[in-house]
Amino acid sequence: MGPYIVQATFGYYKLWSSDSGRNLAGTQSGTLIGIFPKIILEFRPDLTKDELNKIAAILDKANQTVEYFDANKNKKITMTTYTGDWELVNTSINKNKGFNCSFISVRKRA
């Protein structure tokens, strides 16, 4: 998908259990379940119909395999992901704006 991407944003999101939160004194407590990586890819505008079909086939699958370099761990990581919702805005026939989609890890970071 490299030729279709203009930007990638790497996030590391904490997932807390239901026993988490702040008490009346304002102190945070709870159980950290894990950190779940999320990569938000921004796709370029004016993709052709064939290019959109290739991207949609990947985004519409239940899971994807994503490989990226984790600067935090200083190594290449391969993870299974699911994608968030995505939408396409057409400005005229066969002209679309760029769009983004999240790839969220199904497992916590090791």
MMTF fields as JSON, N, C-alpha, C and O atoms, coordinates in Angstrom:
{
  "mmtfVersion": "1.0.0",
  "mmtfProducer": "UNKNOWN",
  "numBonds": 439,
  "numAtoms": 440,
  "numGroups": 110,
  "numChains": 1,
  "numModels": 1,
  "chainsPerModel": [1],
  "groupsPerChain": [110],
  "chainIdList": ["A"],
  "bondAtomList": [4, 2, 8, 6, 12, 10, 16, 14, 20, 18, 24, 22, 28, 26, 32, 30, 36, 34, 40, 38, 44, 42, 48, 46, 52, 50, 56, 54, 60, 58, 64, 62, 68, 66, 72, 70, 76, 74, 80, 78, 84, 82, 88, 86, 92, 90, 96, 94, 100, 98, 104, 102, 108, 106, 112, 110, 116, 114, 120, 118, 124, 122, 128, 126, 132, 130, 136, 134, 140, 138, 144, 142, 148, 146, 152, 150, 156, 154, 160, 158, 164, 162, 168, 166, 172, 170, 176, 174, 180, 178, 184, 182, 188, 186, 192, 190, 196, 194, 200, 198, 204, 202, 208, 206, 212, 210, 216, 214, 220, 218, 224, 222, 228, 226, 232, 230, 236, 234, 240, 238, 244, 242, 248, 246, 252, 250, 256, 254, 260, 258, 264, 262, 268, 266, 272, 270, 276, 274, 280, 278, 284, 282, 288, 286, 292, 290, 296, 294, 300, 298, 304, 302, 308, 306, 312, 310, 316, 314, 320, 318, 324, 322, 328, 326, 332, 330, 336, 334, 340, 338, 344, 342, 348, 346, 352, 350, 356, 354, 360, 358, 364, 362, 368, 366, 372, 370, 376, 374, 380, 378, 384, 382, 388, 386, 392, 390, 396, 394, 400, 398, 404, 402, 408, 406, 412, 410, 416, 414, 420, 418, 424, 422, 428, 426, 432, 430, 436, 434],
  "bondOrderList": [1, 1, 1, 1, 1, 1, 1, 1, 1, 1, 1, 1, 1, 1, 1, 1, 1, 1, 1, 1, 1, 1, 1, 1, 1, 1, 1, 1, 1, 1, 1, 1, 1, 1, 1, 1, 1, 1, 1, 1, 1, 1, 1, 1, 1, 1, 1, 1, 1, 1, 1, 1, 1, 1, 1, 1, 1, 1, 1, 1, 1, 1, 1, 1, 1, 1, 1, 1, 1, 1, 1, 1, 1, 1, 1, 1, 1, 1, 1, 1, 1, 1, 1, 1, 1, 1, 1, 1, 1, 1, 1, 1, 1, 1, 1, 1, 1, 1, 1, 1, 1, 1, 1, 1, 1, 1, 1, 1, 1],
  "groupList": [{"groupName": "MET", "atomNameList": ["N", "CA", "C", "O"], "elementList": ["N", "C", "C", "O"], "formalChargeList": [0, 0, 0, 0], "bondAtomList": [1, 0, 2, 1, 3, 2], "bondOrderList": [1, 1, 2], "singleLetterCode": "M", "chemCompType": "L-PEPTIDE LINKING"}, {"groupName": "GLY", "atomNameList": ["N", "CA", "C", "O"], "elementList": ["N", "C", "C", "O"], "formalChargeList": [0, 0, 0, 0], "bondAtomList": [1, 0, 2, 1, 3, 2], "bondOrderList": [1, 1, 2], "singleLetterCode": "G", "chemCompType": "PEPTIDE LINKING"}, {"groupName": "PRO", "atomNameList": ["N", "CA", "C", "O"], "elementList": ["N", "C", "C", "O"], "formalChargeList": [0, 0, 0, 0], "bondAtomList": [1, 0, 2, 1, 3, 2], "bondOrderList": [1, 1, 2], "singleLetterCode": "P", "chemCompType": "L-PEPTIDE LINKING"}, {"groupName": "TYR", "atomNameList": ["N", "CA", "C", "O"], "elementList": ["N", "C", "C", "O"], "formalChargeList": [0, 0, 0, 0], "bondAtomList": [1, 0, 2, 1, 3, 2], "bondOrderList": [1, 1, 2], "singleLetterCode": "Y", "chemCompType": "L-PEPTIDE LINKING"}, {"groupName": "ILE", "atomNameList": ["N", "CA", "C", "O"], "elementList": ["N", "C", "C", "O"], "formalChargeList": [0, 0, 0, 0], "bondAtomList": [1, 0, 2, 1, 3, 2], "bondOrderList": [1, 1, 2], "singleLetterCode": "I", "chemCompType": "L-PEPTIDE LINKING"}, {"groupName": "VAL", "atomNameList": ["N", "CA", "C", "O"], "elementList": ["N", "C", "C", "O"], "formalChargeList": [0, 0, 0, 0], "bondAtomList": [1, 0, 2, 1, 3, 2], "bondOrderList": [1, 1, 2], "singleLetterCode": "V", "chemCompType": "L-PEPTIDE LINKING"}, {"groupName": "GLN", "atomNameList": ["N", "CA", "C", "O"], "elementList": ["N", "C", "C", "O"], "formalChargeList": [0, 0, 0, 0], "bondAtomList": [1, 0, 2, 1, 3, 2], "bondOrderList": [1, 1, 2], "singleLetterCode": "Q", "chemCompType": "L-PEPTIDE LINKING"}, {"groupName": "ALA", "atomNameList": ["N", "CA", "C", "O"], "elementList": ["N", "C", "C", "O"], "formalChargeList": [0, 0, 0, 0], "bondAtomList": [1, 0, 2, 1, 3, 2], "bondOrderList": [1, 1, 2], "singleLetterCode": "A", "chemCompType": "L-PEPTIDE LINKING"}, {"groupName": "THR", "atomNameList": ["N", "CA", "C", "O"], "elementList": ["N", "C", "C", "O"], "formalChargeList": [0, 0, 0, 0], "bondAtomList": [1, 0, 2, 1, 3, 2], "bondOrderList": [1, 1, 2], "singleLetterCode": "T", "chemCompType": "L-PEPTIDE LINKING"}, {"groupName": "PHE", "atomNameList": ["N", "CA", "C", "O"], "elementList": ["N", "C", "C", "O"], "formalChargeList": [0, 0, 0, 0], "bondAtomList": [1, 0, 2, 1, 3, 2], "bondOrderList": [1, 1, 2], "singleLetterCode": "F", "chemCompType": "L-PEPTIDE LINKING"}, {"groupName": "LYS", "atomNameList": ["N", "CA", "C", "O"], "elementList": ["N", "C", "C", "O"], "formalChargeList": [0, 0, 0, 0], "bondAtomList": [1, 0, 2, 1, 3, 2], "bondOrderList": [1, 1, 2], "singleLetterCode": "K", "chemCompType": "L-PEPTIDE LINKING"}, {"groupName": "LEU", "atomNameList": ["N", "CA", "C", "O"], "elementList": ["N", "C", "C", "O"], "formalChargeList": [0, 0, 0, 0], "bondAtomList": [1, 0, 2, 1, 3, 2], "bondOrderList": [1, 1, 2], "singleLetterCode": "L", "chemCompType": "L-PEPTIDE LINKING"}, {"groupName": "TRP", "atomNameList": ["N", "CA", "C", "O"], "elementList": ["N", "C", "C", "O"], "formalChargeList": [0, 0, 0, 0], "bondAtomList": [1, 0, 2, 1, 3, 2], "bondOrderList": [1, 1, 2], "singleLetterCode": "W", "chemCompType": "L-PEPTIDE LINKING"}, {"groupName": "SER", "atomNameList": ["N", "CA", "C", "O"], "elementList": ["N", "C", "C", "O"], "formalChargeList": [0, 0, 0, 0], "bondAtomList": [1, 0, 2, 1, 3, 2], "bondOrderList": [1, 1, 2], "singleLetterCode": "S", "chemCompType": "L-PEPTIDE LINKING"}, {"groupName": "ASP", "atomNameList": ["N", "CA", "C", "O"], "elementList": ["N", "C", "C", "O"], "formalChargeList": [0, 0, 0, 0], "bondAtomList": [1, 0, 2, 1, 3, 2], "bondOrderList": [1, 1, 2], "singleLetterCode": "D", "chemCompType": "L-PEPTIDE LINKING"}, {"groupName": "ARG", "atomNameList": ["N", "CA", "C", "O"], "elementList": ["N", "C", "C", "O"], "formalChargeList": [0, 0, 0, 0], "bondAtomList": [1, 0, 2, 1, 3, 2], "bondOrderList": [1, 1, 2], "singleLetterCode": "R", "chemCompType": "L-PEPTIDE LINKING"}, {"groupName": "ASN", "atomNameList": ["N", "CA", "C", "O"], "elementList": ["N", "C", "C", "O"], "formalChargeList": [0, 0, 0, 0], "bondAtomList": [1, 0, 2, 1, 3, 2], "bondOrderList": [1, 1, 2], "singleLetterCode": "N", "chemCompType": "L-PEPTIDE LINKING"}, {"groupName": "GLU", "atomNameList": ["N", "CA", "C", "O"], "elementList": ["N", "C", "C", "O"], "formalChargeList": [0, 0, 0, 0], "bondAtomList": [1, 0, 2, 1, 3, 2], "bondOrderList": [1, 1, 2], "singleLetterCode": "E", "chemCompType": "L-PEPTIDE LINKING"}, {"groupName": "CYS", "atomNameList": ["N", "CA", "C", "O"], "elementList": ["N", "C", "C", "O"], "formalChargeList": [0, 0, 0, 0], "bondAtomList": [1, 0, 2, 1, 3, 2], "bondOrderList": [1, 1, 2], "singleLetterCode": "C", "chemCompType": "L-PEPTIDE LINKING"}],
  "groupTypeList": [0, 1, 2, 3, 4, 5, 6, 7, 8, 9, 1, 3, 3, 10, 11, 12, 13, 13, 14, 13, 1, 15, 16, 11, 7, 1, 8, 6, 13, 1, 8, 11, 4, 1, 4, 9, 2, 10, 4, 4, 11, 17, 9, 15, 2, 14, 11, 8, 10, 14, 17, 11, 16, 10, 4, 7, 7, 4, 11, 14, 10, 7, 16, 6, 8, 5, 17, 3, 9, 14, 7, 16, 10, 16, 10, 10, 4, 8, 0, 8, 8, 3, 8, 1, 14, 12, 17, 11, 5, 16, 8, 13, 4, 16, 10, 16, 10, 1, 9, 16, 18, 13, 9, 4, 13, 5, 15, 10, 15, 7],
  "groupIdList": [1, 2, 3, 4, 5, 6, 7, 8, 9, 10, 11, 12, 13, 14, 15, 16, 17, 18, 19, 20, 21, 22, 23, 24, 25, 26, 27, 28, 29, 30, 31, 32, 33, 34, 35, 36, 37, 38, 39, 40, 41, 42, 43, 44, 45, 46, 47, 48, 49, 50, 51, 52, 53, 54, 55, 56, 57, 58, 59, 60, 61, 62, 63, 64, 65, 66, 67, 68, 69, 70, 71, 72, 73, 74, 75, 76, 77, 78, 79, 80, 81, 82, 83, 84, 85, 86, 87, 88, 89, 90, 91, 92, 93, 94, 95, 96, 97, 98, 99, 100, 101, 102, 103, 104, 105, 106, 107, 108, 109, 110],
  "secStructList": [7, 4, 4, 4, 3, 3, 3, 3, 3, 3, 3, 3, 3, 3, 3, 3, 7, 6, 6, 7, 3, 3, 7, 6, 6, 7, 7, 3, 3, 7, 7, 3, 3, 3, 3, 3, 3, 3, 3, 3, 3, 3, 3, 7, 1, 1, 7, 7, 2, 2, 2, 2, 2, 2, 2, 2, 2, 2, 2, 6, 1, 1, 7, 3, 3, 3, 3, 3, 3, 3, 6, 6, 6, 6, 3, 3, 3, 3, 3, 3, 3, 3, 3, 7, 7, 7, 7, 7, 7, 3, 3, 3, 6, 6, 3, 3, 7, 7, 3, 3, 3, 3, 3, 3, 3, 1, 1, 7, 7, 7],
  "xCoordList": [0.811, 0.0, 0.853, 0.326, 2.159, 3.061, 2.791, 2.804, 2.544, 2.338, 1.065, 0.908, 0.17, -1.112, -1.113, -2.057, -0.059, -0.024, 0.767, 1.841, 0.223, 0.949, 1.437, 2.333, 0.852, 1.269, 0.86, -0.173, 1.675, 1.341, 1.537, 2.572, 0.543, 0.607, 0.602, -0.27, 1.577, 1.712, 1.256, 1.767, 0.296, -0.209, -0.111, -0.164, 0.032, 0.145, -0.879, -0.637, -2.026, -3.176, -3.327, -3.288, -3.498, -3.669, -5.127, -6.046, -5.313, -6.65, -6.69, -5.906, -7.628, -7.774, -8.974, -9.942, -8.922, -10.04, -11.175, -11.017, -12.31, -13.497, -13.328, -14.126, -12.308, -12.08, -11.241, -10.813, -11.013, -10.138, -10.924, -12.098, -10.234, -10.84, -10.245, -9.239, -10.871, -10.42, -11.392, -12.606, -10.836, -11.695, -12.037, -11.616, -12.784, -13.213, -12.048, -12.177, -10.922, -9.731, -8.971, -8.024, -9.386, -8.758, -7.605, -6.907, -7.393, -6.298, -6.714, -7.767, -5.888, -6.131, -5.71, -4.636, -6.544, -6.171, -6.856, -7.78, -6.383, -6.99, -5.967, -4.788, -6.425, -5.589, -5.382, -6.336, -4.125, -3.789, -3.787, -2.98, -4.68, -4.756, -3.585, -2.994, -3.254, -2.129, -2.14, -3.07, -1.093, -0.968, -1.192, -0.539, -2.134, -2.52, -2.098, -2.656, -1.111, -0.671, -1.789, -2.603, -1.801, -2.738, -1.98, -1.295, -2.107, -1.473, -2.591, -3.467, -2.544, -3.527, -2.839, -1.892, -3.326, -2.761, -3.625, -4.85, -2.966, -3.667, -3.347, -2.185, -4.406, -4.262, -4.366, -5.086, -3.651, -3.578, -4.901, -5.707, -5.12, -6.328, -6.198, -5.119, -7.326, -7.391, -6.904, -6.253, -7.227, -6.919, -7.807, -8.96, -7.273, -8.074, -9.052, -8.93, -10.005, -10.97, -10.261, -10.601, -9.276, -8.528, -7.743, -7.694, -7.131, -6.387, -7.323, -7.002, -8.479, -9.462, -9.949, -10.137, -10.153, -10.581, -9.54, -9.891, -8.258, -7.184, -7.164, -7.04, -7.288, -7.267, -8.5, -8.385, -9.667, -10.917, -10.878, -11.376, -10.289, -10.204, -9.432, -9.742, -8.443, -7.666, -8.433, -8.522, -8.988, -9.687, -10.95, -11.341, -11.586, -12.846, -12.675, -13.662, -11.454, -11.22, -11.375, -11.225, -11.673, -11.81, -10.477, -10.451, -9.377, -8.052, -7.029, -7.201, -5.963, -4.841, -3.557, -3.548, -2.499, -1.176, -0.38, -0.217, 0.108, 0.823, 2.243, 2.46, 3.196, 4.594, 5.07, 4.869, 5.707, 6.19, 7.414, 7.686, 8.145, 9.302, 8.852, 8.385, 8.995, 8.625, 9.854, 10.777, 9.868, 11.012, 11.177, 12.288, 10.087, 10.122, 10.875, 11.619, 10.68, 11.332, 12.598, 13.378, 12.794, 13.936, 14.021, 15.098, 12.851, 12.843, 11.59, 10.627, 11.629, 10.492, 9.46, 9.802, 8.203, 7.102, 6.099, 5.796, 5.591, 4.492, 3.311, 3.442, 2.155, 0.984, -0.262, -0.355, -1.209, -2.519, -3.397, -3.413, -4.133, -4.965, -6.381, -6.672, -7.249, -8.543, -8.581, -7.839, -9.424, -9.464, -10.702, -11.738, -10.546, -11.68, -12.529, -12.217, -13.602, -14.459, -13.713, -12.8, -14.096, -13.492, -14.572, -15.581, -14.333, -15.291, -14.536, -13.413, -15.168, -14.563, -15.43, -16.647, -14.809, -15.531, -15.16, -13.994, -16.161, -15.947, -16.247, -17.293, -15.334, -15.545, -16.17, -16.758, -16.043, -16.715, -16.532, -15.915, -17.045, -16.926, -15.452, -14.67, -15.091, -13.717, -12.677, -11.487, -13.099, -12.165, -12.523, -13.659, -11.566, -11.829, -10.794, -9.662, -11.219, -10.291, -9.488, -9.867, -8.388, -7.642, -8.49, -9.413, -8.183, -8.924, -7.978, -6.864, -8.425, -7.582, -8.355, -9.586, -7.599, -8.177, -7.206, -5.99, -7.753, -6.948, -6.758, -7.688, -5.553, -5.23, -4.882, -3.852, -5.731, -5.627, -5.224, -5.827, -4.213, -3.728, -4.804, -5.514, -4.922, -5.87, -5.29, -6.02, -3.976, -3.311, -2.502, -2.07, -2.308, -1.509, -0.05, 0.413, 0.656, 2.083, 2.864, 2.624, 3.79, 4.606, 5.649, 6.427],
  "yCoordList": [-1.203, 0.0, 1.266, 2.377, 1.093, 2.227, 3.378, 4.532, 3.11, 4.211, 5.025, 6.122, 4.491, 5.168, 5.988, 6.734, 5.851, 6.463, 7.769, 7.841, 8.803, 10.071, 10.337, 11.155, 9.65, 9.88, 8.694, 8.067, 8.396, 7.365, 7.956, 8.558, 7.782, 8.235, 7.001, 6.142, 6.916, 5.762, 6.152, 7.11, 5.409, 5.67, 4.423, 3.3, 4.642, 3.547, 3.822, 4.63, 3.144, 3.467, 2.478, 1.263, 3.015, 2.197, 1.77, 2.565, 0.507, -0.02, -0.391, -1.214, 0.238, 0.021, -0.869, -0.844, -1.66, -2.531, -1.714, -0.523, -2.356, -1.665, -1.198, -0.39, -1.686, -1.238, 0.045, 0.453, 0.666, 1.836, 3.141, 3.209, 4.165, 5.488, 6.298, 5.91, 7.423, 8.301, 8.215, 8.132, 8.236, 8.284, 9.736, 10.638, 9.976, 11.335, 12.263, 13.481, 11.703, 12.508, 12.843, 13.63, 12.247, 12.532, 11.622, 11.859, 10.577, 9.655, 8.591, 7.966, 8.398, 7.389, 6.028, 5.89, 5.03, 3.665, 2.728, 3.116, 1.492, 0.511, -0.424, -0.387, -1.256, -2.272, -1.946, -1.815, -1.82, -1.598, -2.944, -3.816, -3.117, -4.368, -4.466, -5.534, -3.354, -3.351, -2.134, -1.328, -2.021, -0.942, -1.558, -2.53, -0.97, -1.492, -0.51, 0.583, -0.891, -0.01, 0.248, -0.627, 1.463, 1.836, 2.677, 3.634, 2.316, 3.076, 3.679, 2.97, 4.994, 5.68, 6.031, 6.816, 5.441, 5.703, 6.719, 6.607, 7.713, 8.695, 8.384, 8.327, 8.182, 7.838, 9.098, 10.037, 9.102, 10.287, 10.551, 9.637, 11.782, 12.096, 11.615, 11.231, 11.648, 11.327, 9.916, 9.7, 8.965, 7.57, 7.099, 7.513, 6.249, 5.711, 4.666, 4.239, 4.271, 3.254, 1.943, 1.284, 1.561, 0.329, 0.408, -0.563, 1.558, 1.732, 1.656, 1.023, 2.308, 2.255, 0.833, 0.421, 0.086, -1.305, -2.149, -2.993, -1.926, -2.653, -2.318, -3.207, -1.029, -0.598, -1.119, -1.637, -0.989, -1.434, -2.925, -3.355, -3.715, -5.159, -5.467, -6.439, -4.659, -4.837, -4.312, -4.984, -3.11, -2.483, -3.233, -3.204, -3.897, -4.585, -5.991, -6.623, -6.482, -7.794, -7.685, -6.604, -8.803, -8.824, -8.505, -7.812, -9.004, -8.772, -8.525, -8.936, -7.844, -7.572, -7.919, -7.961, -8.163, -8.32, -7.073, -6.746, -6.389, -5.132, -5.289, -5.81, -4.833, -4.828, -3.384, -2.642, -2.987, -1.612, -1.586, -2.552, -0.488, -0.319, 0.451, 1.585, -0.173, 0.452, 1.149, 0.492, 2.483, 3.254, 3.098, 3.202, 2.852, 2.659, 1.383, 1.361, 0.336, -0.962, -1.128, -2.056, -0.214, -0.231, -1.543, -2.114, -2.007, -3.22, -3.269, -2.534, -4.157, -4.372, -5.234, -6.244, -4.823, -5.511, -5.98, -5.252, -7.186, -7.691, -7.912, -8.582, -7.347, -7.508, -7.756, -7.354, -8.428, -8.633, -7.472, -7.097, -6.9, -5.739, -5.935, -6.845, -5.051, -4.841, -3.368, -2.571, -2.996, -1.595, -0.904, -1.519, 0.401, 1.224, 1.517, 1.088, 2.252, 2.658, 3.625, 4.323, 3.663, 4.616, 5.103, 4.435, 6.276, 6.85, 7.601, 8.063, 7.708, 8.349, 9.524, 9.389, 10.669, 11.86, 12.141, 12.374, 12.119, 12.454, 13.921, 14.414, 14.618, 16.033, 16.211, 17.253, 15.204, 15.141, 13.713, 12.9, 13.398, 12.034, 11.664, 12.381, 10.538, 10.009, 10.913, 10.78, 11.826, 12.663, 12.5, 12.763, 12.07, 11.887, 12.621, 12.852, 12.978, 13.565, 12.448, 11.279, 12.804, 11.823, 11.378, 12.084, 10.23, 9.731, 8.945, 8.612, 8.648, 7.859, 6.694, 6.661, 5.746, 4.571, 4.083, 4.118, 3.625, 3.125, 1.623, 0.889, 1.179, -0.228, -0.469, 0.007, -1.2, -1.342, -2.774, -3.725, -2.926, -4.251, -5.02, -4.452, -6.315, -7.163, -7.671, -8.192, -7.515, -7.945, -6.796, -5.89, -6.851, -5.824, -5.962, -7.038, -4.846, -4.823, -5.67, -5.601, -6.459, -7.317, -6.506, -7.057],
  "zCoordList": [0.0, 0.0, 0.0, -0.032, 0.036, 0.121, -0.841, -0.413, -2.127, -3.07, -2.813, -3.349, -2.004, -1.769, -0.473, -0.213, 0.339, 1.673, 1.639, 1.04, 2.289, 2.389, 3.813, 4.017, 4.798, 6.179, 7.048, 6.811, 8.05, 9.036, 10.425, 10.711, 11.28, 12.665, 13.558, 13.433, 14.461, 15.344, 16.744, 17.325, 17.283, 18.623, 19.477, 18.977, 20.78, 21.735, 22.832, 23.728, 22.755, 23.585, 24.736, 24.54, 25.926, 27.123, 27.246, 27.046, 27.579, 27.848, 29.326, 29.796, 30.054, 31.492, 31.749, 30.987, 32.821, 33.175, 33.783, 34.052, 33.997, 34.509, 35.953, 36.429, 36.661, 38.044, 38.108, 39.188, 36.978, 36.906, 36.966, 36.603, 37.437, 37.49, 38.623, 39.216, 38.92, 39.997, 41.166, 40.981, 42.37, 43.543, 43.863, 43.139, 44.92, 45.25, 45.581, 45.466, 45.986, 46.262, 44.975, 44.996, 43.864, 42.579, 42.224, 41.238, 43.019, 42.771, 41.748, 41.883, 40.74, 39.71, 40.234, 40.819, 40.028, 40.356, 39.368, 38.655, 39.344, 38.453, 37.865, 38.218, 36.973, 36.356, 34.88, 34.113, 34.509, 33.105, 32.395, 32.718, 31.437, 30.682, 29.718, 29.554, 29.084, 28.161, 27.267, 27.286, 26.492, 25.511, 24.137, 23.759, 23.396, 22.094, 21.003, 20.906, 20.176, 19.094, 18.084, 17.788, 17.571, 16.516, 15.501, 15.861, 14.242, 13.156, 12.314, 11.818, 12.162, 11.324, 10.015, 9.989, 8.928, 7.605, 6.889, 6.859, 6.311, 5.476, 4.028, 3.628, 3.244, 1.836, 0.979, 1.319, -0.113, -0.975, -1.694, -1.874, -2.098, -2.865, -4.312, -4.764, -5.022, -6.452, -6.787, -7.809, -5.917, -6.226, -7.373, -7.485, -8.207, -9.309, -8.751, -7.603, -9.566, -9.161, -8.832, -7.849, -9.648, -9.398, -8.089, -7.334, -7.819, -6.576, -5.363, -4.358, -5.474, -4.384, -4.144, -2.999, -5.218, -5.08, -4.353, -3.528, -4.655, -3.972, -2.483, -1.64, -2.167, -0.768, -0.034, 1.077, -0.638, -0.007, 0.307, 1.348, -0.586, -0.353, 0.929, 1.618, 1.25, 2.478, 3.684, 4.712, 3.556, 4.677, 5.078, 6.245, 4.138, 4.408, 4.991, 5.367, 5.071, 5.678, 7.197, 7.767, 7.84, 9.296, 9.977, 10.995, 9.423, 10.004, 8.912, 7.764, 9.296, 8.414, 9.175, 10.405, 8.445, 9.033, 8.663, 7.488, 9.686, 9.484, 10.014, 11.108, 9.224, 9.64, 9.66, 8.699, 10.767, 10.891, 11.797, 12.509, 11.769, 12.645, 13.87, 13.764, 15.044, 16.315, 16.882, 17.364, 16.826, 17.313, 18.821, 19.341, 19.514, 20.96, 21.337, 22.317, 20.565, 20.801, 19.957, 20.17, 18.993, 18.09, 17.291, 17.119, 16.807, 15.994, 15.127, 15.348, 14.134, 13.249, 13.977, 14.593, 13.898, 14.573, 13.521, 12.575, 13.69, 12.872, 13.807, 14.832, 13.453, 14.311, 13.477, 12.317, 14.103, 13.505, 13.937, 15.109, 12.978, 13.263, 12.753, 11.977, 13.217, 12.585, 12.215, 12.788, 11.273, 10.856, 11.401, 11.651, 11.574, 11.948, 10.721, 9.61, 10.945, 9.832, 8.925, 9.367, 7.679, 6.746, 5.796, 5.569, 5.252, 4.303, 3.224, 3.427, 2.093, 0.934, 0.515, 0.381, 0.309, -0.128, -1.581, -1.897, -2.462, -3.873, -4.081, -3.66, -4.727, -5.029, -6.409, -6.699, -7.25, -8.554, -9.047, -8.358, -10.202, -10.713, -10.847, -11.472, -10.253, -10.279, -9.626, -9.91, -8.763, -7.993, -6.53, -6.136, -5.72, -4.302, -3.463, -3.888, -2.258, -1.298, -0.659, -0.737, -0.031, 0.745, 1.932, 2.34, 2.473, 3.632, 4.524, 4.12, 5.744, 6.628, 7.219, 7.207, 7.734, 8.368, 9.436, 9.244, 10.567, 11.669, 11.562, 11.229, 11.847, 11.962, 13.437, 13.916, 14.152, 15.593, 15.927, 15.429, 16.763, 17.131, 17.888, 18.718, 17.597, 18.306, 19.631, 20.474, 19.806, 21.034, 21.621, 20.907, 22.92, 23.56, 23.147, 22.766, 23.233, 22.88, 23.876, 25.081, 23.373, 24.246, 24.977, 25.755]
}
